[in-house]
Amino acid sequence: MNVRKLKEFSLALNGLGAGHIALEELYQIDSISAGADIFNLFVIIQISVYLLGGVIYFIYNNEYQVPALDKKKLVSL
C-alpha cells in the first residue's frame, strides 16, 4: 500500500480514512471495487448500534436509584 496515499487520504489524527484505504486495497485483491463503501456501511451500522444503546440508557437512567446509606447500620458493624 502506498504510504503517501494513506497520509493524503487520512482526514484526522485518529485515522479516519485509513480503514477506507485498507479495505479498498484488500478487496481489490479479490477484484471487488467497493471496499470503502463496505467500510462505510460497517461504520454506519456500528454508530447506529451505539446510538441506540445511548438512547436506551438515557430513557432508563432515572428509573434506578442507588439506595441511601444508613450510617447507623455501618457504626454497628
N, CA, C and O atoms as a Tripos MOL2 file, in Angstrom:
@<TRIPOS>MOLECULE
protein
  308   307    77     0     0
PROTEIN
NO_CHARGES

@<TRIPOS>ATOM
      1 N           0.8470   -1.1790    0.0000 N.3       1 MET1
      2 CA          0.0000    0.0000    0.0000 C.3       1 MET1
      3 C           0.8880    1.2370    0.0000 C.2       1 MET1
      4 O           1.9290    1.2750    0.6570 O.2       1 MET1
      5 N           0.4660    2.2210   -0.7320 N.am      2 ASN2
      6 CA          1.2210    3.4440   -0.8480 C.3       2 ASN2
      7 C           1.0140    4.3030    0.4020 C.2       2 ASN2
      8 O          -0.1030    4.7430    0.6760 O.2       2 ASN2
      9 N           2.0950    4.5420    1.1610 N.am      3 VAL3
     10 CA          2.0050    5.2940    2.4120 C.3       3 VAL3
     11 C           1.6350    6.7510    2.1370 C.2       3 VAL3
     12 O           0.9090    7.3640    2.9200 O.2       3 VAL3
     13 N           2.1230    7.3020    1.0440 N.am      4 ARG4
     14 CA          1.7960    8.6850    0.7040 C.3       4 ARG4
     15 C           0.2980    8.8350    0.4520 C.2       4 ARG4
     16 O          -0.3160    9.8130    0.8780 O.2       4 ARG4
     17 N          -0.2810    7.8640   -0.2400 N.am      5 LYS5
     18 CA         -1.7190    7.8800   -0.4950 C.3       5 LYS5
     19 C          -2.4930    7.8090    0.8170 C.2       5 LYS5
     20 O          -3.5100    8.4850    0.9750 O.2       5 LYS5
     21 N          -2.0210    7.0020    1.7500 N.am      6 LEU6
     22 CA         -2.6750    6.8670    3.0440 C.3       6 LEU6
     23 C          -2.6270    8.1830    3.8140 C.2       6 LEU6
     24 O          -3.6260    8.5810    4.4140 O.2       6 LEU6
     25 N          -1.4880    8.8590    3.8080 N.am      7 LYS7
     26 CA         -1.3600   10.1240    4.5250 C.3       7 LYS7
     27 C          -2.2050   11.2230    3.9020 C.2       7 LYS7
     28 O          -2.7360   12.0700    4.6210 O.2       7 LYS7
     29 N          -2.3410   11.2280    2.5860 N.am      8 GLU8
     30 CA         -3.1550   12.2420    1.9330 C.3       8 GLU8
     31 C          -4.6380   12.0230    2.1890 C.2       8 GLU8
     32 O          -5.3900   12.9890    2.3190 O.2       8 GLU8
     33 N          -5.0670   10.7740    2.2630 N.am      9 PHE9
     34 CA         -6.4790   10.4630    2.4130 C.3       9 PHE9
     35 C          -6.9350   10.5220    3.8580 C.2       9 PHE9
     36 O          -8.1180   10.7430    4.1160 O.2       9 PHE9
     37 N          -6.0250   10.3280    4.8110 N.am     10 SER10
     38 CA         -6.3870   10.3270    6.2200 C.3      10 SER10
     39 C          -6.8590   11.7190    6.6230 C.2      10 SER10
     40 O          -6.1500   12.7040    6.4190 O.2      10 SER10
     41 N          -8.0510   11.7940    7.1930 N.am     11 LEU11
     42 CA         -8.6530   13.0850    7.4880 C.3      11 LEU11
     43 C          -8.3950   13.5680    8.9080 C.2      11 LEU11
     44 O          -8.5330   14.7590    9.1900 O.2      11 LEU11
     45 N          -8.0270   12.6700    9.7960 N.am     12 ALA12
     46 CA         -7.8550   13.0560   11.1890 C.3      12 ALA12
     47 C          -6.7060   12.2700   11.7990 C.2      12 ALA12
     48 O          -6.2260   11.2950   11.2210 O.2      12 ALA12
     49 N          -6.2740   12.7100   12.9750 N.am     13 LEU13
     50 CA         -5.1700   12.0370   13.6460 C.3      13 LEU13
     51 C          -5.5400   10.6280   14.0970 C.2      13 LEU13
     52 O          -4.6620    9.7720   14.2110 O.2      13 LEU13
     53 N          -6.8140   10.3720   14.3530 N.am     14 ASN14
     54 CA         -7.2120    9.0420   14.8020 C.3      14 ASN14
     55 C          -7.3350    8.0500   13.6580 C.2      14 ASN14
     56 O          -7.6800    6.8930   13.8970 O.2      14 ASN14
     57 N          -7.0670    8.4570   12.4290 N.am     15 GLY15
     58 CA         -7.0320    7.5280   11.3190 C.3      15 GLY15
     59 C          -8.3060    7.4290   10.5210 C.2      15 GLY15
     60 O          -8.5120    6.4470    9.8070 O.2      15 GLY15
     61 N          -9.1630    8.4180   10.6230 N.am     16 LEU16
     62 CA        -10.3720    8.4150    9.8020 C.3      16 LEU16
     63 C          -9.9370    8.4330    8.3430 C.2      16 LEU16
     64 O          -9.2580    9.3620    7.9070 O.2      16 LEU16
     65 N         -10.3160    7.4370    7.6050 N.am     17 GLY17
     66 CA         -9.8890    7.3030    6.2190 C.3      17 GLY17
     67 C          -8.8930    6.1820    6.0360 C.2      17 GLY17
     68 O          -8.7680    5.6430    4.9360 O.2      17 GLY17
     69 N          -8.1810    5.8180    7.0840 N.am     18 ALA18
     70 CA         -7.2080    4.7320    6.9920 C.3      18 ALA18
     71 C          -7.9140    3.3930    6.7950 C.2      18 ALA18
     72 O          -7.4290    2.5470    6.0430 O.2      18 ALA18
     73 N          -9.0410    3.1910    7.4520 N.am     19 GLY19
     74 CA         -9.8030    1.9580    7.2750 C.3      19 GLY19
     75 C         -10.3880    1.8620    5.8780 C.2      19 GLY19
     76 O         -10.4910    0.7700    5.3180 O.2      19 GLY19
     77 N         -10.7720    3.0030    5.3110 N.am     20 HIS20
     78 CA        -11.3080    3.0110    3.9480 C.3      20 HIS20
     79 C         -10.2420    2.5510    2.9490 C.2      20 HIS20
     80 O         -10.5160    1.7390    2.0640 O.2      20 HIS20
     81 N          -9.0510    3.0680    3.1000 N.am     21 ILE21
     82 CA         -7.9700    2.6890    2.1860 C.3      21 ILE21
     83 C          -7.5810    1.2330    2.3950 C.2      21 ILE21
     84 O          -7.3490    0.5090    1.4270 O.2      21 ILE21
     85 N          -7.5070    0.8000    3.6410 N.am     22 ALA22
     86 CA         -7.1140   -0.5780    3.9220 C.3      22 ALA22
     87 C          -8.1000   -1.5650    3.3140 C.2      22 ALA22
     88 O          -7.6890   -2.5290    2.6680 O.2      22 ALA22
     89 N          -9.3930   -1.3370    3.5120 N.am     23 LEU23
     90 CA        -10.3810   -2.2550    2.9500 C.3      23 LEU23
     91 C         -10.4550   -2.1480    1.4340 C.2      23 LEU23
     92 O         -10.6940   -3.1500    0.7600 O.2      23 LEU23
     93 N         -10.2570   -0.9730    0.8930 N.am     24 GLU24
     94 CA        -10.2480   -0.8180   -0.5620 C.3      24 GLU24
     95 C          -9.1180   -1.6440   -1.1810 C.2      24 GLU24
     96 O          -9.3090   -2.3290   -2.1860 O.2      24 GLU24
     97 N          -7.9410   -1.5650   -0.5600 N.am     25 GLU25
     98 CA         -6.7960   -2.3330   -1.0660 C.3      25 GLU25
     99 C          -7.0080   -3.8390   -0.8880 C.2      25 GLU25
    100 O          -6.6660   -4.6200   -1.7750 O.2      25 GLU25
    101 N          -7.5660   -4.2470    0.2480 N.am     26 LEU26
    102 CA         -7.7900   -5.6770    0.4850 C.3      26 LEU26
    103 C          -8.8260   -6.2530   -0.4810 C.2      26 LEU26
    104 O          -8.6460   -7.3560   -0.9980 O.2      26 LEU26
    105 N          -9.9000   -5.5170   -0.7230 N.am     27 TYR27
    106 CA        -10.9300   -6.0150   -1.6300 C.3      27 TYR27
    107 C         -10.4910   -5.9710   -3.0830 C.2      27 TYR27
    108 O         -10.9970   -6.7410   -3.9000 O.2      27 TYR27
    109 N          -9.5560   -5.0810   -3.4250 N.am     28 GLN28
    110 CA         -9.0530   -5.0470   -4.7910 C.3      28 GLN28
    111 C          -8.2420   -6.2960   -5.1160 C.2      28 GLN28
    112 O          -8.0930   -6.6550   -6.2840 O.2      28 GLN28
    113 N          -7.7260   -6.9500   -4.1010 N.am     29 ILE29
    114 CA         -7.0190   -8.2090   -4.3270 C.3      29 ILE29
    115 C          -7.9740   -9.2440   -4.9260 C.2      29 ILE29
    116 O          -7.5730  -10.0310   -5.7840 O.2      29 ILE29
    117 N          -9.2290   -9.2480   -4.4800 N.am     30 ASP30
    118 CA        -10.2420  -10.1680   -4.9940 C.3      30 ASP30
    119 C         -11.0880   -9.5400   -6.0930 C.2      30 ASP30
    120 O         -12.1570  -10.0590   -6.4170 O.2      30 ASP30
    121 N         -10.6340   -8.4400   -6.6680 N.am     31 SER31
    122 CA        -11.3180   -7.7300   -7.7550 C.3      31 SER31
    123 C         -12.6900   -7.1980   -7.3540 C.2      31 SER31
    124 O         -13.6080   -7.1670   -8.1740 O.2      31 SER31
    125 N         -12.8340   -6.7820   -6.1010 N.am     32 ILE32
    126 CA        -14.0600   -6.1340   -5.6400 C.3      32 ILE32
    127 C         -13.7270   -4.6540   -5.4720 C.2      32 ILE32
    128 O         -12.7950   -4.3030   -4.7470 O.2      32 ILE32
    129 N         -14.4840   -3.7900   -6.1380 N.am     33 SER33
    130 CA        -14.1180   -2.3720   -6.1560 C.3      33 SER33
    131 C         -14.8460   -1.5340   -5.1120 C.2      33 SER33
    132 O         -14.6930   -0.3130   -5.1060 O.2      33 SER33
    133 N         -15.6320   -2.1450   -4.2320 N.am     34 ALA34
    134 CA        -16.4340   -1.3680   -3.2870 C.3      34 ALA34
    135 C         -15.9420   -1.5150   -1.8460 C.2      34 ALA34
    136 O         -16.7540   -1.5660   -0.9220 O.2      34 ALA34
    137 N         -14.6510   -1.5830   -1.6480 N.am     35 GLY35
    138 CA        -14.1060   -1.7730   -0.3060 C.3      35 GLY35
    139 C         -14.4130   -0.6320    0.6380 C.2      35 GLY35
    140 O         -14.7840   -0.8660    1.7890 O.2      35 GLY35
    141 N         -14.2660    0.5960    0.1770 N.am     36 ALA36
    142 CA        -14.5500    1.7560    1.0290 C.3      36 ALA36
    143 C         -16.0390    1.8580    1.3270 C.2      36 ALA36
    144 O         -16.4300    2.2610    2.4220 O.2      36 ALA36
    145 N         -16.8700    1.4930    0.3530 N.am     37 ASP37
    146 CA        -18.3170    1.5240    0.5820 C.3      37 ASP37
    147 C         -18.7350    0.4890    1.6210 C.2      37 ASP37
    148 O         -19.6160    0.7490    2.4400 O.2      37 ASP37
    149 N         -18.1140   -0.6670    1.5880 N.am     38 ILE38
    150 CA        -18.3990   -1.7010    2.5850 C.3      38 ILE38
    151 C         -17.9810   -1.2170    3.9700 C.2      38 ILE38
    152 O         -18.6800   -1.4620    4.9530 O.2      38 ILE38
    153 N         -16.8500   -0.5340    4.0500 N.am     39 PHE39
    154 CA        -16.3980    0.0120    5.3310 C.3      39 PHE39
    155 C         -17.3460    1.1070    5.8170 C.2      39 PHE39
    156 O         -17.6180    1.2010    7.0140 O.2      39 PHE39
    157 N         -17.8520    1.9350    4.9010 N.am     40 ASN40
    158 CA        -18.8430    2.9550    5.2830 C.3      40 ASN40
    159 C         -20.0840    2.3100    5.8680 C.2      40 ASN40
    160 O         -20.6120    2.7820    6.8750 O.2      40 ASN40
    161 N         -20.5560    1.2430    5.2530 N.am     41 LEU41
    162 CA        -21.7250    0.5330    5.7640 C.3      41 LEU41
    163 C         -21.4530   -0.0100    7.1640 C.2      41 LEU41
    164 O         -22.3090    0.0830    8.0440 O.2      41 LEU41
    165 N         -20.2650   -0.5770    7.3730 N.am     42 PHE42
    166 CA        -19.8830   -1.0880    8.6860 C.3      42 PHE42
    167 C         -19.8900    0.0270    9.7350 C.2      42 PHE42
    168 O         -20.4080   -0.1640   10.8350 O.2      42 PHE42
    169 N         -19.3260    1.1770    9.4070 N.am     43 VAL43
    170 CA        -19.2510    2.3000   10.3490 C.3      43 VAL43
    171 C         -20.6480    2.8320   10.6570 C.2      43 VAL43
    172 O         -20.9420    3.1490   11.8090 O.2      43 VAL43
    173 N         -21.5070    2.9360    9.6530 N.am     44 ILE44
    174 CA        -22.8680    3.4290    9.8720 C.3      44 ILE44
    175 C         -23.6410    2.4830   10.7850 C.2      44 ILE44
    176 O         -24.3490    2.9360   11.6840 O.2      44 ILE44
    177 N         -23.5150    1.1820   10.5650 N.am     45 ILE45
    178 CA        -24.1950    0.2080   11.4290 C.3      45 ILE45
    179 C         -23.6410    0.2830   12.8460 C.2      45 ILE45
    180 O         -24.4040    0.2330   13.8110 O.2      45 ILE45
    181 N         -22.3310    0.4020   12.9820 N.am     46 GLN46
    182 CA        -21.7030    0.4690   14.3020 C.3      46 GLN46
    183 C         -22.1670    1.7200   15.0600 C.2      46 GLN46
    184 O         -22.5060    1.6220   16.2400 O.2      46 GLN46
    185 N         -22.1900    2.8620   14.4280 N.am     47 ILE47
    186 CA        -22.6250    4.0960   15.0780 C.3      47 ILE47
    187 C         -24.1090    4.0090   15.4430 C.2      47 ILE47
    188 O         -24.5180    4.4900   16.5000 O.2      47 ILE47
    189 N         -24.9160    3.3950   14.5660 N.am     48 SER48
    190 CA        -26.3450    3.2450   14.8540 C.3      48 SER48
    191 C         -26.5870    2.3950   16.0950 C.2      48 SER48
    192 O         -27.4400    2.7240   16.9200 O.2      48 SER48
    193 N         -25.8400    1.3070   16.2280 N.am     49 VAL49
    194 CA        -25.9870    0.4480   17.4040 C.3      49 VAL49
    195 C         -25.5770    1.1970   18.6660 C.2      49 VAL49
    196 O         -26.2410    1.0870   19.6960 O.2      49 VAL49
    197 N         -24.4920    1.9540   18.5910 N.am     50 TYR50
    198 CA        -24.0470    2.7270   19.7480 C.3      50 TYR50
    199 C         -25.0650    3.7940   20.1350 C.2      50 TYR50
    200 O         -25.3270    4.0020   21.3200 O.2      50 TYR50
    201 N         -25.6400    4.4710   19.1400 N.am     51 LEU51
    202 CA        -26.6470    5.4890   19.4310 C.3      51 LEU51
    203 C         -27.8990    4.8680   20.0390 C.2      51 LEU51
    204 O         -28.4960    5.4440   20.9480 O.2      51 LEU51
    205 N         -28.2990    3.7060   19.5490 N.am     52 LEU52
    206 CA        -29.4560    3.0150   20.1220 C.3      52 LEU52
    207 C         -29.1980    2.6810   21.5930 C.2      52 LEU52
    208 O         -30.0810    2.8600   22.4320 O.2      52 LEU52
    209 N         -28.0130    2.2050   21.9040 N.am     53 GLY53
    210 CA        -27.6650    1.9270   23.2990 C.3      53 GLY53
    211 C         -27.6730    3.1820   24.1490 C.2      53 GLY53
    212 O         -28.0990    3.1420   25.3030 O.2      53 GLY53
    213 N         -27.2100    4.2940   23.6010 N.am     54 GLY54
    214 CA        -27.2310    5.5550   24.3350 C.3      54 GLY54
    215 C         -28.6380    6.0380   24.6070 C.2      54 GLY54
    216 O         -28.9230    6.5350   25.6970 O.2      54 GLY54
    217 N         -29.5270    5.8980   23.6260 N.am     55 VAL55
    218 CA        -30.9180    6.3040   23.8050 C.3      55 VAL55
    219 C         -31.5730    5.4460   24.8820 C.2      55 VAL55
    220 O         -32.2710    5.9690   25.7520 O.2      55 VAL55
    221 N         -31.3550    4.1460   24.8300 N.am     56 ILE56
    222 CA        -31.9140    3.2520   25.8470 C.3      56 ILE56
    223 C         -31.3660    3.6060   27.2280 C.2      56 ILE56
    224 O         -32.1160    3.5950   28.2050 O.2      56 ILE56
    225 N         -30.0960    3.9150   27.3260 N.am     57 TYR57
    226 CA        -29.5020    4.3080   28.6060 C.3      57 TYR57
    227 C         -30.1740    5.5560   29.1640 C.2      57 TYR57
    228 O         -30.5190    5.5950   30.3440 O.2      57 TYR57
    229 N         -30.3630    6.5750   28.3310 N.am     58 PHE58
    230 CA        -30.9590    7.8140   28.8260 C.3      58 PHE58
    231 C         -32.4340    7.6580   29.1500 C.2      58 PHE58
    232 O         -32.9490    8.3640   30.0170 O.2      58 PHE58
    233 N         -33.1240    6.7500   28.4760 N.am     59 ILE59
    234 CA        -34.5340    6.5140   28.7940 C.3      59 ILE59
    235 C         -34.6640    5.8940   30.1780 C.2      59 ILE59
    236 O         -35.5110    6.3170   30.9650 O.2      59 ILE59
    237 N         -33.8410    4.9020   30.4870 N.am     60 TYR60
    238 CA        -33.9490    4.1850   31.7550 C.3      60 TYR60
    239 C         -33.0140    4.7130   32.8400 C.2      60 TYR60
    240 O         -32.9290    4.1100   33.9100 O.2      60 TYR60
    241 N         -32.3240    5.7960   32.6030 N.am     61 ASN61
    242 CA        -31.3480    6.3370   33.5420 C.3      61 ASN61
    243 C         -31.9930    6.7830   34.8540 C.2      61 ASN61
    244 O         -31.3990    6.5760   35.9130 O.2      61 ASN61
    245 N         -33.1500    7.3710   34.8280 N.am     62 ASN62
    246 CA        -33.7730    7.9220   36.0330 C.3      62 ASN62
    247 C         -34.5960    6.9140   36.8100 C.2      62 ASN62
    248 O         -35.0120    7.2120   37.9300 O.2      62 ASN62
    249 N         -34.8470    5.7370   36.2680 N.am     63 GLU63
    250 CA        -35.6840    4.7650   36.9620 C.3      63 GLU63
    251 C         -34.9690    4.0780   38.1150 C.2      63 GLU63
    252 O         -35.6060    3.7410   39.1140 O.2      63 GLU63
    253 N         -33.6800    3.8640   38.0070 N.am     64 TYR64
    254 CA        -32.9460    3.1710   39.0650 C.3      64 TYR64
    255 C         -32.2030    4.1890   39.9210 C.2      64 TYR64
    256 O         -31.4560    5.0240   39.4100 O.2      64 TYR64
    257 N         -32.4170    4.1070   41.2190 N.am     65 GLN65
    258 CA        -31.7150    4.9900   42.1420 C.3      65 GLN65
    259 C         -30.9470    4.1330   43.1430 C.2      65 GLN65
    260 O         -31.4580    3.1160   43.6110 O.2      65 GLN65
    261 N         -29.7520    4.5290   43.4640 N.am     66 VAL66
    262 CA        -28.9400    3.8280   44.4530 C.3      66 VAL66
    263 C         -29.5420    4.0960   45.8310 C.2      66 VAL66
    264 O         -29.7740    5.2510   46.1890 O.2      66 VAL66
    265 N         -29.7970    3.0410   46.6070 N.am     67 PRO67
    266 CA        -30.3950    3.2580   47.9250 C.3      67 PRO67
    267 C         -29.4740    4.0770   48.8290 C.2      67 PRO67
    268 O         -28.2500    3.9870   48.7430 O.2      67 PRO67
    269 N         -30.0940    4.8750   49.6940 N.am     68 ALA68
    270 CA        -29.3260    5.7120   50.6190 C.3      68 ALA68
    271 C         -28.6100    4.8280   51.6340 C.2      68 ALA68
    272 O         -29.1100    3.7670   52.0080 O.2      68 ALA68
    273 N         -27.4660    5.2630   52.0650 N.am     69 LEU69
    274 CA        -26.6550    4.5150   53.0050 C.3      69 LEU69
    275 C         -27.0890    4.8510   54.4300 C.2      69 LEU69
    276 O         -27.1740    6.0240   54.7940 O.2      69 LEU69
    277 N         -27.3620    3.8310   55.2330 N.am     70 ASP70
    278 CA        -27.7810    4.0340   56.6190 C.3      70 ASP70
    279 C         -26.5380    4.0400   57.5060 C.2      70 ASP70
    280 O         -25.8990    3.0030   57.6860 O.2      70 ASP70
    281 N         -26.1920    5.2010   58.0610 N.am     71 LYS71
    282 CA        -24.9680    5.3340   58.8480 C.3      71 LYS71
    283 C         -25.0500    4.5810   60.1770 C.2      71 LYS71
    284 O         -24.0190    4.1490   60.6940 O.2      71 LYS71
    285 N         -26.2340    4.4160   60.7350 N.am     72 LYS72
    286 CA        -26.3720    3.6860   61.9930 C.3      72 LYS72
    287 C         -26.0030    2.2240   61.8380 C.2      72 LYS72
    288 O         -25.3990    1.6370   62.7360 O.2      72 LYS72
    289 N         -26.3570    1.6360   60.7170 N.am     73 LYS73
    290 CA        -26.0130    0.2340   60.4580 C.3      73 LYS73
    291 C         -24.5110    0.0680   60.2610 C.2      73 LYS73
    292 O         -23.9410   -0.9550   60.6410 O.2      73 LYS73
    293 N         -23.8670    1.0780   59.6640 N.am     74 LEU74
    294 CA        -22.4330    0.9980   59.4540 C.3      74 LEU74
    295 C         -21.6720    1.0710   60.7650 C.2      74 LEU74
    296 O         -20.6590    0.3900   60.9260 O.2      74 LEU74
    297 N         -22.1410    1.8870   61.7110 N.am     75 VAL75
    298 CA        -21.4620    2.0410   63.0030 C.3      75 VAL75
    299 C         -21.5710    0.7440   63.8070 C.2      75 VAL75
    300 O         -20.6300    0.3580   64.5010 O.2      75 VAL75
    301 N         -22.7160    0.0760   63.7110 N.am     76 SER76
    302 CA        -22.8880   -1.1620   64.4780 C.3      76 SER76
    303 C         -22.0700   -2.3220   63.9350 C.2      76 SER76
    304 O         -21.8330   -3.2940   64.6530 O.2      76 SER76
    305 N         -21.6400   -2.2420   62.6990 N.am     77 LEU77
    306 CA        -20.8270   -3.3110   62.1110 C.3      77 LEU77
    307 C         -19.4260   -3.2000   62.6470 C.2      77 LEU77
    308 O         -18.5620   -4.0000   62.2880 O.2      77 LEU77
@<TRIPOS>BOND
     1     1     2 1
     2     2     3 1
     3     3     4 2
     4     3     5 am
     5     5     6 1
     6     6     7 1
     7     7     8 2
     8     7     9 am
     9     9    10 1
    10    10    11 1
    11    11    12 2
    12    11    13 am
    13    13    14 1
    14    14    15 1
    15    15    16 2
    16    15    17 am
    17    17    18 1
    18    18    19 1
    19    19    20 2
    20    19    21 am
    21    21    22 1
    22    22    23 1
    23    23    24 2
    24    23    25 am
    25    25    26 1
    26    26    27 1
    27    27    28 2
    28    27    29 am
    29    29    30 1
    30    30    31 1
    31    31    32 2
    32    31    33 am
    33    33    34 1
    34    34    35 1
    35    35    36 2
    36    35    37 am
    37    37    38 1
    38    38    39 1
    39    39    40 2
    40    39    41 am
    41    41    42 1
    42    42    43 1
    43    43    44 2
    44    43    45 am
    45    45    46 1
    46    46    47 1
    47    47    48 2
    48    47    49 am
    49    49    50 1
    50    50    51 1
    51    51    52 2
    52    51    53 am
    53    53    54 1
    54    54    55 1
    55    55    56 2
    56    55    57 am
    57    57    58 1
    58    58    59 1
    59    59    60 2
    60    59    61 am
    61    61    62 1
    62    62    63 1
    63    63    64 2
    64    63    65 am
    65    65    66 1
    66    66    67 1
    67    67    68 2
    68    67    69 am
    69    69    70 1
    70    70    71 1
    71    71    72 2
    72    71    73 am
    73    73    74 1
    74    74    75 1
    75    75    76 2
    76    75    77 am
    77    77    78 1
    78    78    79 1
    79    79    80 2
    80    79    81 am
    81    81    82 1
    82    82    83 1
    83    83    84 2
    84    83    85 am
    85    85    86 1
    86    86    87 1
    87    87    88 2
    88    87    89 am
    89    89    90 1
    90    90    91 1
    91    91    92 2
    92    91    93 am
    93    93    94 1
    94    94    95 1
    95    95    96 2
    96    95    97 am
    97    97    98 1
    98    98    99 1
    99    99   100 2
   100    99   101 am
   101   101   102 1
   102   102   103 1
   103   103   104 2
   104   103   105 am
   105   105   106 1
   106   106   107 1
   107   107   108 2
   108   107   109 am
   109   109   110 1
   110   110   111 1
   111   111   112 2
   112   111   113 am
   113   113   114 1
   114   114   115 1
   115   115   116 2
   116   115   117 am
   117   117   118 1
   118   118   119 1
   119   119   120 2
   120   119   121 am
   121   121   122 1
   122   122   123 1
   123   123   124 2
   124   123   125 am
   125   125   126 1
   126   126   127 1
   127   127   128 2
   128   127   129 am
   129   129   130 1
   130   130   131 1
   131   131   132 2
   132   131   133 am
   133   133   134 1
   134   134   135 1
   135   135   136 2
   136   135   137 am
   137   137   138 1
   138   138   139 1
   139   139   140 2
   140   139   141 am
   141   141   142 1
   142   142   143 1
   143   143   144 2
   144   143   145 am
   145   145   146 1
   146   146   147 1
   147   147   148 2
   148   147   149 am
   149   149   150 1
   150   150   151 1
   151   151   152 2
   152   151   153 am
   153   153   154 1
   154   154   155 1
   155   155   156 2
   156   155   157 am
   157   157   158 1
   158   158   159 1
   159   159   160 2
   160   159   161 am
   161   161   162 1
   162   162   163 1
   163   163   164 2
   164   163   165 am
   165   165   166 1
   166   166   167 1
   167   167   168 2
   168   167   169 am
   169   169   170 1
   170   170   171 1
   171   171   172 2
   172   171   173 am
   173   173   174 1
   174   174   175 1
   175   175   176 2
   176   175   177 am
   177   177   178 1
   178   178   179 1
   179   179   180 2
   180   179   181 am
   181   181   182 1
   182   182   183 1
   183   183   184 2
   184   183   185 am
   185   185   186 1
   186   186   187 1
   187   187   188 2
   188   187   189 am
   189   189   190 1
   190   190   191 1
   191   191   192 2
   192   191   193 am
   193   193   194 1
   194   194   195 1
   195   195   196 2
   196   195   197 am
   197   197   198 1
   198   198   199 1
   199   199   200 2
   200   199   201 am
   201   201   202 1
   202   202   203 1
   203   203   204 2
   204   203   205 am
   205   205   206 1
   206   206   207 1
   207   207   208 2
   208   207   209 am
   209   209   210 1
   210   210   211 1
   211   211   212 2
   212   211   213 am
   213   213   214 1
   214   214   215 1
   215   215   216 2
   216   215   217 am
   217   217   218 1
   218   218   219 1
   219   219   220 2
   220   219   221 am
   221   221   222 1
   222   222   223 1
   223   223   224 2
   224   223   225 am
   225   225   226 1
   226   226   227 1
   227   227   228 2
   228   227   229 am
   229   229   230 1
   230   230   231 1
   231   231   232 2
   232   231   233 am
   233   233   234 1
   234   234   235 1
   235   235   236 2
   236   235   237 am
   237   237   238 1
   238   238   239 1
   239   239   240 2
   240   239   241 am
   241   241   242 1
   242   242   243 1
   243   243   244 2
   244   243   245 am
   245   245   246 1
   246   246   247 1
   247   247   248 2
   248   247   249 am
   249   249   250 1
   250   250   251 1
   251   251   252 2
   252   251   253 am
   253   253   254 1
   254   254   255 1
   255   255   256 2
   256   255   257 am
   257   257   258 1
   258   258   259 1
   259   259   260 2
   260   259   261 am
   261   261   262 1
   262   262   263 1
   263   263   264 2
   264   263   265 am
   265   265   266 1
   266   266   267 1
   267   267   268 2
   268   267   269 am
   269   269   270 1
   270   270   271 1
   271   271   272 2
   272   271   273 am
   273   273   274 1
   274   274   275 1
   275   275   276 2
   276   275   277 am
   277   277   278 1
   278   278   279 1
   279   279   280 2
   280   279   281 am
   281   281   282 1
   282   282   283 1
   283   283   284 2
   284   283   285 am
   285   285   286 1
   286   286   287 1
   287   287   288 2
   288   287   289 am
   289   289   290 1
   290   290   291 1
   291   291   292 2
   292   291   293 am
   293   293   294 1
   294   294   295 1
   295   295   296 2
   296   295   297 am
   297   297   298 1
   298   298   299 1
   299   299   300 2
   300   299   301 am
   301   301   302 1
   302   302   303 1
   303   303   304 2
   304   303   305 am
   305   305   306 1
   306   306   307 1
   307   307   308 2
@<TRIPOS>SUBSTRUCTURE
     1 MET1         2 RESIDUE 1 A MET
     2 ASN2         6 RESIDUE 1 A ASN
     3 VAL3        10 RESIDUE 1 A VAL
     4 ARG4        14 RESIDUE 1 A ARG
     5 LYS5        18 RESIDUE 1 A LYS
     6 LEU6        22 RESIDUE 1 A LEU
     7 LYS7        26 RESIDUE 1 A LYS
     8 GLU8        30 RESIDUE 1 A GLU
     9 PHE9        34 RESIDUE 1 A PHE
    10 SER10       38 RESIDUE 1 A SER
    11 LEU11       42 RESIDUE 1 A LEU
    12 ALA12       46 RESIDUE 1 A ALA
    13 LEU13       50 RESIDUE 1 A LEU
    14 ASN14       54 RESIDUE 1 A ASN
    15 GLY15       58 RESIDUE 1 A GLY
    16 LEU16       62 RESIDUE 1 A LEU
    17 GLY17       66 RESIDUE 1 A GLY
    18 ALA18       70 RESIDUE 1 A ALA
    19 GLY19       74 RESIDUE 1 A GLY
    20 HIS20       78 RESIDUE 1 A HIS
    21 ILE21       82 RESIDUE 1 A ILE
    22 ALA22       86 RESIDUE 1 A ALA
    23 LEU23       90 RESIDUE 1 A LEU
    24 GLU24       94 RESIDUE 1 A GLU
    25 GLU25       98 RESIDUE 1 A GLU
    26 LEU26      102 RESIDUE 1 A LEU
    27 TYR27      106 RESIDUE 1 A TYR
    28 GLN28      110 RESIDUE 1 A GLN
    29 ILE29      114 RESIDUE 1 A ILE
    30 ASP30      118 RESIDUE 1 A ASP
    31 SER31      122 RESIDUE 1 A SER
    32 ILE32      126 RESIDUE 1 A ILE
    33 SER33      130 RESIDUE 1 A SER
    34 ALA34      134 RESIDUE 1 A ALA
    35 GLY35      138 RESIDUE 1 A GLY
    36 ALA36      142 RESIDUE 1 A ALA
    37 ASP37      146 RESIDUE 1 A ASP
    38 ILE38      150 RESIDUE 1 A ILE
    39 PHE39      154 RESIDUE 1 A PHE
    40 ASN40      158 RESIDUE 1 A ASN
    41 LEU41      162 RESIDUE 1 A LEU
    42 PHE42      166 RESIDUE 1 A PHE
    43 VAL43      170 RESIDUE 1 A VAL
    44 ILE44      174 RESIDUE 1 A ILE
    45 ILE45      178 RESIDUE 1 A ILE
    46 GLN46      182 RESIDUE 1 A GLN
    47 ILE47      186 RESIDUE 1 A ILE
    48 SER48      190 RESIDUE 1 A SER
    49 VAL49      194 RESIDUE 1 A VAL
    50 TYR50      198 RESIDUE 1 A TYR
    51 LEU51      202 RESIDUE 1 A LEU
    52 LEU52      206 RESIDUE 1 A LEU
    53 GLY53      210 RESIDUE 1 A GLY
    54 GLY54      214 RESIDUE 1 A GLY
    55 VAL55      218 RESIDUE 1 A VAL
    56 ILE56      222 RESIDUE 1 A ILE
    57 TYR57      226 RESIDUE 1 A TYR
    58 PHE58      230 RESIDUE 1 A PHE
    59 ILE59      234 RESIDUE 1 A ILE
    60 TYR60      238 RESIDUE 1 A TYR
    61 ASN61      242 RESIDUE 1 A ASN
    62 ASN62      246 RESIDUE 1 A ASN
    63 GLU63      250 RESIDUE 1 A GLU
    64 TYR64      254 RESIDUE 1 A TYR
    65 GLN65      258 RESIDUE 1 A GLN
    66 VAL66      262 RESIDUE 1 A VAL
    67 PRO67      266 RESIDUE 1 A PRO
    68 ALA68      270 RESIDUE 1 A ALA
    69 LEU69      274 RESIDUE 1 A LEU
    70 ASP70      278 RESIDUE 1 A ASP
    71 LYS71      282 RESIDUE 1 A LYS
    72 LYS72      286 RESIDUE 1 A LYS
    73 LYS73      290 RESIDUE 1 A LYS
    74 LEU74      294 RESIDUE 1 A LEU
    75 VAL75      298 RESIDUE 1 A VAL
    76 SER76      302 RESIDUE 1 A SER
    77 LEU77      306 RESIDUE 1 A LEU
